[in-house]
Amino acid sequence: MGQRKRLMVLGASYSQIPLFRAARRMGVTTIAASIPGDYQGFGEADEIAYVDITDPEAVLEAAREKQIDGVATCCMDVGIRALGYVCEKMGLPGLSIAAAEASCNKYLEKKAYLLHGVNTARFYKVRDKEELSEALEKLELPVMVKAVDLMGSRGIFRCDTREEALQNFERSMKETAQDFCIVEEFIQGSMFGVEAMMSEGRLVYALPLGNDLREGNPPFPVGHYVPWERQEELISQVWQQTEKVAEALGYDNCPMDLDCMLKDGKIYVIEATGRAGATCITDTVSIYYGIDYFEAIVRVALGMDVSGLFRREDIPQTPSVTRLLSAEKKGTVEAIRVPEKLPEGVVDLSFNIGKGSRVQPMENGRDRIGQLIVKGETLEACYEKMEAVLDQIHLEMQS
């Protein structure tokens, strides 16, 4: 009997729990790497490495001490630089240092797109108001002002006037750790996502996802659905642009999460990260392909073949919808009321809060209080079930 593989998971929050469980089912020993805290993932792991996952050198030291065979994370960017650093220094499957840096820096990413022919919005690097004014002379309003190093739509603003661009530039610069941000053309179109995976230099699947958006500046996804209504028509273009992104950023042996826009039949890539997407995207992929996508993430992190999971004749292509749950007002949770019996097809109704939790209306993905995932024979049936369940969820709160 061979020695058990050892996988380090960066982060120990609720979003990593399915990774720990998938690895356990596969007979893989897991190490939770995280700073100390009340994180649910610690109870799921076989071992713990108390380390700051924003510190690549410290994570490398812990990885060597634990003699790991692979490293993974999903749904968050905070450990991506450390992941790339460990993979490259230890010769493990996954992101390189350069790929991880591009994954966390929209400016590096956009420059790479230009070199490799990825369809993307025109952009300019701006360090002060003078450079911003020069960029605004070259771009038509509206424009997007973006911090390059933040996730979850933070530091990103649509600007309809020069005055808004100047104001939001100051807001972005206050939030970023960089001494610059970018301003780019606003592409007026339909926003959608793509979830994909690279393995041994090959794109093994690319699944477009429809977005359900929450109003904001900019609007942000609070849910996804498959199949996307333009999937059959545009799947070859989706594959082409996804392969170009992987080549441009050097992504390999990793999941990929892309934000895209469709305008006049042409796909534009807004940004892409070298990890699995949040907002229940991993569950959407699992349902569509009839697999456990978290097992695929574990496999690719350990250098195992994953192509057979996505290229087979019995893929169910099951429709599904997901929704992040949020509070309607700010306060402290007293109780959570849910339906006594869930309809058939409800895959998951869960909460990452409890009695005593402080909550507020959703401004970005970090304000989620739980999630609802529904599958069915048609998208229409999924949405009907989802709305029926949402109507029966109530928070009892104190202000």
ZIJO-V832120 format. One record per residue. N is the residue number from 1. PHI is phi as a letter, one per 30 degrees, with the letter a starting at -180 (NA if undefined). OMEGA is omega in whole degrees, -180 to 180 (NA if undefined). NEAR is the number of other ideal C-beta (glycine too) atoms within 10 Angstrom. Layout:
{{N,PHI,OMEGA,NEAR} {N,PHI,OMEGA,NEAR}}
//
This chain:
{{1,NA,-179,3} {2,d,179,5} {3,d,180,8} {4,d,174,12} {5,d,-177,19} {6,b,-177,20} {7,c,173,26} {8,c,177,30} {9,c,-179,30} {10,d,-176,28} {11,j,179,22} {12,b,179,27} {13,d,-179,17} {14,e,-177,17} {15,d,-179,18} {16,c,-175,28} {17,e,179,18} {18,d,176,23} {19,d,178,30} {20,e,-177,25} {21,d,178,15} {22,d,180,21} {23,d,179,29} {24,d,179,15} {25,d,-179,12} {26,d,-180,17} {27,i,-179,9} {28,c,176,22} {29,d,-176,18} {30,c,176,25} {31,b,177,23} {32,d,179,25} {33,c,-176,31} {34,a,168,22} {35,d,177,13} {36,d,178,10} {37,l,-179,9} {38,d,-177,6} {39,c,-174,19} {40,d,-177,14} {41,d,180,22} {42,e,-180,16} {43,d,-179,11} {44,c,-173,20} {45,d,175,25} {46,d,-180,15} {47,b,-180,12} {48,b,172,19} {49,b,180,22} {50,d,-175,14} {51,a,176,22} {52,d,-174,15} {53,d,171,25} {54,d,-179,14} {55,c,-175,16} {56,e,-178,21} {57,d,178,11} {58,d,178,16} {59,d,177,25} {60,d,179,19} {61,d,179,14} {62,d,-179,22} {63,d,178,27} {64,d,180,12} {65,d,-178,11} {66,d,177,18} {67,h,-175,10} {68,d,176,24} {69,c,-180,19} {70,a,180,26} {71,b,-176,30} {72,b,169,29} {73,a,175,25} {74,a,171,23} {75,i,178,21} {76,a,-175,21} {77,c,-167,20} {78,e,-178,15} {79,c,-173,27} {80,d,180,26} {81,d,178,21} {82,d,179,27} {83,d,179,31} {84,d,-179,26} {85,d,-179,22} {86,d,-179,29} {87,e,-177,25} {88,d,-177,18} {89,d,-178,15} {90,c,180,16} {91,i,-178,6} {92,c,176,20} {93,d,177,20} {94,k,-177,25} {95,d,169,30} {96,d,177,18} {97,d,-179,17} {98,d,179,14} {99,d,178,24} {100,d,178,30} {101,d,179,18} {102,d,179,27} {103,d,-176,27} {104,c,-176,19} {105,b,-175,15} {106,d,180,23} {107,d,177,17} {108,e,-180,16} {109,d,-177,24} {110,d,177,25} {111,d,179,15} {112,d,179,21} {113,d,-180,24} {114,d,-178,12} {115,d,-173,9} {116,c,173,14} {117,i,175,12} {118,d,176,24} {119,d,-179,18} {120,a,-179,24} {121,d,173,18} {122,d,-175,15} {123,a,177,21} {124,b,174,18} {125,d,-178,15} {126,b,-179,22} {127,c,-180,12} {128,a,-176,11} {129,d,178,13} {130,d,178,9} {131,d,177,15} {132,d,179,22} {133,d,178,14} {134,d,179,12} {135,d,-179,21} {136,d,175,20} {137,d,-176,8} {138,c,-178,10} {139,c,174,18} {140,d,174,9} {141,d,-1,14} {142,d,177,14} {143,b,173,27} {144,c,172,21} {145,c,-171,26} {146,b,161,27} {147,d,-171,23} {148,c,-169,22} {149,b,-178,17} {150,c,179,20} {151,c,176,19} {152,i,178,15} {153,i,178,20} {154,d,179,17} {155,i,-179,22} {156,b,-174,26} {157,b,168,21} {158,d,-177,17} {159,b,-178,21} {160,c,180,12} {161,b,176,12} {162,d,180,14} {163,d,177,9} {164,d,179,17} {165,d,179,25} {166,d,180,15} {167,d,-177,14} {168,d,172,23} {169,e,178,25} {170,d,178,11} {171,d,180,15} {172,d,-178,24} {173,d,177,19} {174,d,-176,9} {175,c,-175,13} {176,d,172,17} {177,c,-180,8} {178,c,177,18} {179,c,179,8} {180,a,168,15} {181,b,177,28} {182,b,171,22} {183,b,-176,26} {184,b,179,19} {185,d,177,18} {186,c,179,18} {187,c,-180,20} {188,d,-178,9} {189,a,180,15} {190,c,-180,14} {191,d,174,17} {192,b,-180,24} {193,c,172,22} {194,b,172,24} {195,c,-173,24} {196,a,178,27} {197,a,174,28} {198,c,178,26} {199,b,179,23} {200,h,176,13} {201,i,-179,9} {202,b,171,12} {203,d,-175,21} {204,c,172,18} {205,a,173,21} {206,b,-175,22} {207,c,175,23} {208,d,-177,26} {209,b,172,27} {210,d,-179,21} {211,c,164,20} {212,c,-169,16} {213,c,169,12} {214,c,179,18} {215,d,179,7} {216,l,177,15} {217,b,0,13} {218,d,171,15} {219,e,-179,13} {220,b,-177,22} {221,d,170,24} {222,c,178,23} {223,a,180,23} {224,b,176,27} {225,b,171,22} {226,b,1,25} {227,d,172,17} {228,d,-173,23} {229,d,180,13} {230,c,-173,17} {231,e,-175,16} {232,d,-177,8} {233,d,-168,10} {234,c,-173,19} {235,d,180,14} {236,d,177,8} {237,d,175,17} {238,e,179,22} {239,d,-178,16} {240,d,-179,17} {241,d,179,25} {242,d,177,28} {243,d,178,17} {244,d,177,17} {245,d,180,29} {246,e,178,25} {247,d,-177,18} {248,d,-174,23} {249,c,-180,26} {250,i,180,19} {251,d,173,27} {252,a,-179,22} {253,h,-178,24} {254,a,168,28} {255,d,176,27} {256,b,179,24} {257,b,-175,24} {258,c,168,23} {259,c,-174,19} {260,b,173,27} {261,b,174,19} {262,c,179,19} {263,b,177,12} {264,h,177,7} {265,i,-178,10} {266,c,-179,13} {267,c,176,22} {268,c,178,18} {269,c,179,22} {270,d,174,20} {271,a,-180,19} {272,b,178,26} {273,b,-177,25} {274,c,175,28} {275,a,-180,25} {276,d,-176,27} {277,d,176,24} {278,c,179,21} {279,h,176,24} {280,i,-177,26} {281,d,180,25} {282,e,179,25} {283,d,178,21} {284,e,179,29} {285,d,180,29} {286,e,-177,22} {287,d,-176,23} {288,d,-176,23} {289,c,-179,20} {290,i,-178,13} {291,b,167,18} {292,c,-175,19} {293,d,177,26} {294,d,175,25} {295,d,176,21} {296,d,178,25} {297,d,177,27} {298,d,-177,27} {299,d,-176,23} {300,d,178,25} {301,d,-180,30} {302,c,177,22} {303,i,179,15} {304,c,180,16} {305,d,179,11} {306,b,-172,24} {307,e,-179,14} {308,d,179,9} {309,d,-172,22} {310,c,-179,21} {311,c,-180,10} {312,b,-172,11} {313,d,-173,4} {314,c,178,6} {315,d,-174,14} {316,d,-177,11} {317,h,-175,12} {318,d,175,19} {319,d,176,22} {320,a,173,25} {321,b,178,25} {322,b,179,28} {323,a,170,23} {324,d,179,22} {325,c,-178,21} {326,b,178,18} {327,d,179,19} {328,d,180,12} {329,a,-180,10} {330,d,178,11} {331,l,178,16} {332,c,-176,12} {333,d,175,19} {334,c,-179,11} {335,a,177,10} {336,c,179,18} {337,c,-179,10} {338,b,179,14} {339,e,179,14} {340,d,180,6} {341,b,-180,6} {342,d,178,17} {343,d,174,14} {344,d,-179,9} {345,j,174,18} {346,d,-177,19} {347,d,-177,18} {348,a,166,14} {349,b,-175,17} {350,b,-177,11} {351,b,174,17} {352,c,174,14} {353,b,177,16} {354,a,179,10} {355,e,-179,10} {356,j,-180,9} {357,d,172,16} {358,d,-178,11} {359,b,177,19} {360,a,177,13} {361,e,-173,11} {362,d,172,19} {363,c,173,14} {364,a,-173,16} {365,d,-179,20} {366,d,-179,12} {367,d,179,15} {368,d,175,21} {369,c,180,20} {370,l,-178,18} {371,b,177,21} {372,b,-179,23} {373,b,-177,23} {374,b,174,28} {375,b,-180,24} {376,a,-179,20} {377,d,179,10} {378,b,175,9} {379,d,-179,17} {380,e,179,10} {381,d,178,16} {382,d,-178,23} {383,d,178,17} {384,d,179,14} {385,d,-179,20} {386,d,-179,24} {387,d,179,12} {388,d,179,14} {389,d,-180,17} {390,e,-180,13} {391,d,-177,9} {392,c,177,11} {393,c,-179,16} {394,b,174,11} {395,c,169,20} {396,c,-169,11} {397,b,167,18} {398,c,179,8} {399,d,NA,6}}
//
